[in-house]
């Protein structure tokens, strides 16, 4: 049993922010019906692995376990079908530009009049209010306008895009949190509500500490090379003989042991490094020592050394290393599932629940695979379905 068994979600969203939120709700037990544009589908479908391999990492990752129906929401038949589906829906998700659903006659006010218990979740790039609200955007828009590209820049180089679609993912998580809170509120009151989240808003909240620094000081944080802009301690990425390690501690009470392991016992009682927070000069001197010593030994040697000293660290791993790590499967972060075409590995969910465990779907649906099935479940006859097809509501 999942925590959201017997809940139904209509997923009208595209790419990542909305679809990943709907996928998380599916993993919690909800039944998710994905609404896609006839002939094209979710935009994630057109981002392939390669020109000669049309499988889509974005679509597969964010839509496993859902049922797909095609429906053109711009047509009278598409609009009337959504209205009918909403009657039996708990949650509706979309991430269209604000005003789009309203232009189609599918506003929250209209749909909540049909189903007052409806939880209506809208994702956008900039939020629903203000002069930028109607602008189209994408993950990188959130990273740029939300400050993350500024924060991850390297001295002397242009701003840098994060290696993951992180503003989409944060937007997804904020949307899920809002939906779950709205469902709890509905249990108490019987009433649904509208939820709005955005890429830019999510990035600002994700950097609450860093932006609060600016609110407190009136200035931007200085970039601190491989460290953190507002945490003046030993945070440093260093190269070992056969890879990279990110150090998260080593000064303060750990310093005497760490100094000896660095073959610098002469510095074990140096007051500059016995402090958790370092001056810029002390940090620069310590980083120079570390950069000289670490390349002389292998990752495995340093793991044993750092563990002995109680120094926090993380190995800088690539994706191939991650998917080969059995502990990722033991924790459920990667999961082997059975699909119609055999066993495969999918990205699991990072949430563990003892009574209602999350279960990822095995495969993402083909475009429109479940159109007739879903419509029949909602009381349509075969004649009704053929009439909708003739009206251009779906392919």
C-alpha positions in Angstrom: 0.0 0.0 0.0 1.2 3.5 -0.9 0.5 6.6 1.1 -1.5 8.0 -1.8 -3.4 4.8 -2.9 -6.8 5.7 -4.3 -5.7 9.3 -5.2 -5.9 10.3 -8.9 -3.5 12.8 -10.5 -4.0 14.5 -13.9 -0.5 15.4 -15.2 -0.8 18.0 -18.0 2.8 19.2 -17.5 5.9 18.9 -19.7 9.6 18.2 -19.4 10.7 18.1 -15.7 9.2 20.4 -13.1 5.6 19.1 -13.3 6.2 15.6 -14.6 8.7 14.8 -11.9 6.3 16.0 -9.3 3.6 13.7 -10.7 6.1 10.8 -10.9 6.9 11.3 -7.2 3.1 11.2 -6.4 2.9 8.0 -8.4 5.7 6.5 -6.4 3.7 7.3 -3.3 0.8 5.3 -4.7 -1.3 7.7 -6.7 -2.7 6.8 -10.1 -1.3 9.3 -12.6 -3.0 10.0 -16.0 -0.6 12.0 -18.3 -2.3 14.3 -20.8 -0.2 14.8 -23.9 -0.6 16.8 -27.1 -1.6 14.5 -30.1 1.2 13.8 -32.5 3.9 15.3 -30.4 3.4 14.5 -26.7 5.5 15.9 -23.8 8.4 18.0 -25.1 10.7 15.6 -23.1 10.0 13.0 -25.8 12.0 15.0 -28.4 15.3 15.1 -26.4 16.9 11.8 -27.4 20.0 10.0 -26.1 21.6 10.6 -29.6 20.6 11.1 -33.2 20.6 7.3 -33.7 19.1 6.5 -30.4 15.7 8.1 -29.9 15.1 7.0 -26.3 14.6 10.0 -24.1 16.3 10.2 -20.7 14.0 13.1 -19.7 10.8 11.4 -20.6 11.8 8.0 -19.2 13.0 9.5 -15.9 10.0 11.7 -15.2 7.1 9.6 -16.5 7.6 6.0 -15.5 4.5 4.3 -14.2 2.0 6.8 -15.7 -0.8 6.2 -18.2 -0.7 8.4 -21.3 -3.7 9.8 -23.2 -3.6 12.2 -26.0 -5.8 15.3 -25.8 -5.7 18.7 -27.5 -6.8 21.0 -24.8 -7.3 23.8 -27.3 -10.3 22.0 -28.9 -13.9 22.0 -27.5 -13.6 18.2 -27.2 -10.4 18.4 -25.3 -11.7 21.0 -22.9 -14.9 19.0 -22.2 -12.9 15.8 -21.6 -10.7 17.5 -19.1 -13.8 18.9 -17.3 -15.2 15.4 -17.1 -11.9 13.8 -15.9 -11.6 16.5 -13.3 -14.8 15.3 -11.7 -12.9 12.2 -10.4 -9.5 13.9 -9.9 -7.7 14.7 -6.7 -4.7 16.6 -8.1 -4.1 18.5 -11.4 -0.6 19.5 -12.3 0.6 21.8 -15.1 3.6 24.0 -15.8 2.3 26.1 -18.7 3.1 29.8 -18.9 0.7 31.6 -16.6 -2.5 32.5 -18.5 -2.4 29.5 -20.8 -4.9 27.4 -19.0 -7.1 30.4 -18.5 -7.0 31.1 -22.3 -8.2 27.5 -22.8 -11.1 28.0 -20.4 -9.5 25.7 -17.9 -8.7 28.1 -15.0 -8.5 27.0 -11.4 -11.8 28.9 -10.8 -13.5 27.0 -13.6 -12.3 23.6 -12.7 -12.7 24.0 -8.9 -16.4 24.9 -9.6 -16.7 21.4 -11.2 -14.8 19.7 -8.3 -14.4 21.9 -5.2 -12.0 19.2 -3.7 -9.5 19.7 -6.6 -5.9 20.5 -5.7 -4.6 22.5 -8.6 -0.8 22.8 -8.8 0.7 25.2 -11.3 4.4 25.5 -12.0 6.0 28.4 -13.9 9.4 30.0 -14.5 8.9 33.4 -12.8 5.8 33.0 -10.7 2.2 34.0 -11.5 2.5 37.7 -10.7 4.5 40.5 -12.2 5.8 41.7 -15.6 7.9 38.5 -16.2 5.1 36.1 -15.3 4.1 35.6 -19.0 7.6 34.9 -20.2 8.5 31.4 -21.3 11.5 29.9 -19.5 13.2 26.6 -18.6 15.5 25.2 -16.0 18.4 27.4 -17.0 16.1 30.5 -16.6 15.6 29.6 -13.0 19.4 29.1 -12.5 20.2 32.4 -14.2 17.5 34.7 -12.7 17.5 32.9 -9.3 21.2 33.6 -8.7 22.6 30.0 -8.9 24.7 30.7 -12.0 26.2 33.7 -10.2 26.9 31.6 -7.1 28.6 28.8 -9.0 30.9 30.9 -11.1 34.6 30.3 -11.2 36.9 33.3 -10.8 37.7 34.8 -14.1 35.2 32.7 -16.1 31.7 33.3 -17.3 28.8 32.2 -15.1 28.3 28.4 -15.1 25.2 26.3 -15.6 24.7 23.6 -13.0 25.3 20.0 -14.4 21.7 19.0 -13.4 18.3 20.6 -14.1 18.4 21.7 -10.5 15.8 24.5 -10.6 13.3 22.1 -12.3 14.0 19.6 -9.6 13.7 22.1 -6.7 10.5 23.3 -8.3 9.2 19.7 -8.4 10.0 19.2 -4.7 8.3 22.4 -3.8 5.2 21.4 -5.8 5.1 18.0 -4.1 5.3 19.6 -0.7 2.5 22.0 -1.5 0.3 19.3 -2.9 0.7 17.1 0.2 0.0 20.0 2.5 -3.1 20.8 0.4 -4.3 17.2 0.6 -4.0 17.3 4.4 -5.9 20.6 4.5 -8.6 19.0 2.3 -8.9 16.2 4.8 -9.8 18.8 7.5 -12.0 21.1 5.4 -13.2 19.2 2.4 -11.9 22.0 0.2 -9.2 21.9 -2.4 -7.0 24.9 -3.3 -4.5 26.3 -5.9 -0.8 26.0 -5.5 1.8 28.0 -7.4 5.6 27.3 -7.5 8.2 28.6 -9.8 11.8 27.9 -10.9 13.1 31.3 -9.8 11.3 31.2 -6.5 12.7 27.7 -5.8 16.2 28.8 -6.5 15.9 31.8 -4.2 14.6 29.6 -1.4 17.3 27.0 -2.1 19.9 29.8 -1.5 18.2 31.3 1.5 21.3 31.4 3.6 23.5 32.9 0.8 21.0 35.6 -0.2 20.3 36.4 3.5 24.1 37.2 3.6 23.4 39.9 1.1 20.3 41.1 2.9 22.4 41.4 6.1 25.5 43.0 4.5 24.2 44.8 1.5 26.8 43.2 -0.8 27.3 40.0 -2.7 29.4 37.2 -1.2 32.9 36.9 -2.5 33.7 33.8 -4.5 36.0 31.5 -2.5 37.5 29.3 -5.2 36.7 25.7 -4.3 35.2 26.6 -0.9 31.9 28.2 0.0 31.3 31.9 -0.3 30.0 32.5 3.2 31.5 29.5 5.2 35.1 30.4 5.9 36.3 27.0 6.8 38.1 24.2 5.0 35.8 23.3 2.2 38.1 22.3 -0.7 38.2 20.0 -3.7 41.6 18.4 -4.1 43.2 16.0 -6.6 44.5 12.7 -5.3 46.7 10.4 -7.4 43.7 8.7 -9.1 40.7 11.0 -8.6 39.2 13.9 -6.7 38.0 14.4 -3.1 36.0 17.1 -1.6 37.0 17.9 2.0 34.4 19.3 4.3 36.3 19.6 7.6 39.7 19.0 9.2 40.3 22.1 11.2 39.1 22.8 14.8 39.3 19.9 17.2 40.3 17.5 14.3 43.3 19.5 13.3 46.0 17.9 15.4 45.3 14.5 14.1 44.7 15.8 10.5 48.0 17.7 10.6 49.9 14.6 11.5 48.2 12.6 8.7 49.3 15.4 6.4 52.9 14.8 7.6 52.9 18.3 9.2 53.1 17.6 12.9 54.8 20.9 13.3 51.5 22.6 12.6 49.4 20.4 15.0 49.1 23.1 17.6 48.9 26.1 15.2 46.1 28.2 16.6 45.1 29.4 13.1 44.0 25.9 12.2 42.6 25.0 15.6 39.8 27.4 14.8 36.8 26.0 12.9 36.5 29.2 10.9 39.7 30.4 9.1 41.0 33.7 8.0 41.5 34.0 4.2 45.3 33.8 4.6 45.1 30.7 6.9 42.8 29.0 4.5 45.0 29.8 1.5 48.1 28.4 3.4 46.2 25.2 4.3 44.9 24.7 0.8 48.4 25.0 -0.6 49.6 22.3 1.8 46.8 20.0 1.0 47.2 20.5 -2.8 50.8 19.5 -2.5 50.3 16.4 -0.3 47.1 14.8 -1.7 48.4 14.0 -5.2 51.1 11.7 -3.7 48.5 9.1 -2.5 45.5 7.2 -4.0 41.8 7.7 -3.2 41.7 4.5 -1.2 44.7 5.5 0.9 43.1 8.9 1.6 39.8 7.3 2.5 41.4 5.3 5.2 43.4 8.3 6.4 40.5 10.6 6.5 38.2 8.1 8.2 40.9 7.6 10.9 41.1 11.4 11.5 37.3 11.8 11.5 37.5 14.3 8.7 34.3 14.6 6.6 34.8 14.2 2.9 33.1 13.1 -0.3 34.6 11.3 -3.3 33.9 13.2 -6.6 32.2 10.4 -8.6 31.0 10.2 -12.1 27.7 8.7 -13.1 29.2 5.4 -14.3 30.7 4.9 -10.8 27.4 5.7 -9.2 25.4 3.2 -11.2 28.0 0.5 -10.4 27.8 1.1 -6.6 25.8 -1.6 -4.8 25.0 0.7 -1.9 22.9 2.9 -4.2 20.7 -0.2 -4.8 20.7 -1.1 -1.1 19.3 2.3 -0.2 16.8 2.3 -3.1 18.3 5.3 -4.9 18.7 3.0 -7.9 16.2 0.1 -8.3 15.9 -2.9 -10.5 12.3 -3.3 -11.8 10.5 -5.7 -14.1 8.9 -4.2 -17.2 7.2 -5.8 -20.2 10.5 -5.9 -22.0 12.4 -7.4 -19.1 14.5 -6.2 -16.1 15.8 -2.7 -16.1 17.4 -0.2 -13.6 15.5 3.0 -12.9 16.1 6.0 -10.6 14.4 5.2 -7.3 13.0 7.8 -4.9 15.2 9.2 -2.1 12.3 9.0 0.4 12.1 5.9 2.6 8.8 5.2 4.4 8.5 2.3 6.8 4.7 1.7 6.5 4.0 3.0 2.9 7.2 2.5 0.9 7.5 4.3 -2.4 7.6 2.1 -5.5 8.9 3.5 -8.8 7.2 2.5 -12.1 9.0 0.3 -14.5 8.5 2.1 -17.8 7.2 5.3 -19.2 4.1 5.0 -21.5 4.0 5.2 -25.2 2.3 8.4 -26.5 -1.5 7.9 -26.2 -1.1 4.3 -25.1 -4.0 4.5 -22.6 -6.4 6.9 -24.3 -9.3 4.6 -24.9 -8.7 2.7 -21.6 -8.9 5.9 -19.5 -11.9 7.3 -21.3 -13.9 4.1 -21.0 -13.1 4.1 -17.2 -14.6 7.6 -17.0 -17.9 6.6 -18.6 -17.3 7.3 -22.3 -18.7 4.9 -24.9 -16.9 3.8 -28.0 -19.2 6.1 -29.9 -18.2 9.0 -27.7 -14.5 8.2 -28.2 -15.0 8.1 -32.0 -16.9 11.4 -31.9 -14.0 13.1 -30.0 -11.5 11.7 -32.5 -13.5 13.1 -35.4 -13.6 16.5 -33.6 -9.8 16.5 -33.4 -9.7 16.2 -29.6 -7.0 13.5 -30.0 -5.2 11.5 -32.6 
